[in-house]
Amino acid sequence: MGEFFAFICGMFAGASVGLIVFALCYAADKGDRM
């Protein structure tokens, strides 16, 4: 169970960071076009 929990936490953390990076890049891209 410990390994599974760590795997889920890792995936969630990775997804969160990816989402934040995507949001920042998207905002910068929109800012450049305006």
C-alpha positions in Angstrom: 0.0 0.0 0.0 2.9 2.4 0.8 4.4 2.1 -2.7 0.9 2.6 -4.3 0.3 5.7 -2.2 3.7 7.1 -3.1 3.0 6.4 -6.8 -0.3 8.3 -6.6 1.2 11.2 -4.7 4.0 11.4 -7.3 1.6 11.4 -10.2 -0.6 14.0 -8.6 2.4 16.2 -7.8 3.8 15.8 -11.3 0.4 16.6 -12.8 0.0 19.7 -10.6 3.5 21.0 -11.6 2.7 20.3 -15.3 -0.6 22.1 -15.0 1.0 25.2 -13.4 3.8 25.3 -16.1 1.2 24.9 -18.8 -0.9 27.7 -17.3 2.2 30.0 -17.1 3.2 29.3 -20.7 -0.4 29.7 -21.9 -0.7 33.1 -20.1 2.7 34.3 -21.5 1.7 33.2 -25.0 -1.6 35.1 -24.8 0.2 38.1 -23.3 2.6 38.2 -26.3 -0.2 38.1 -28.8 -2.2 40.9 -27.2 
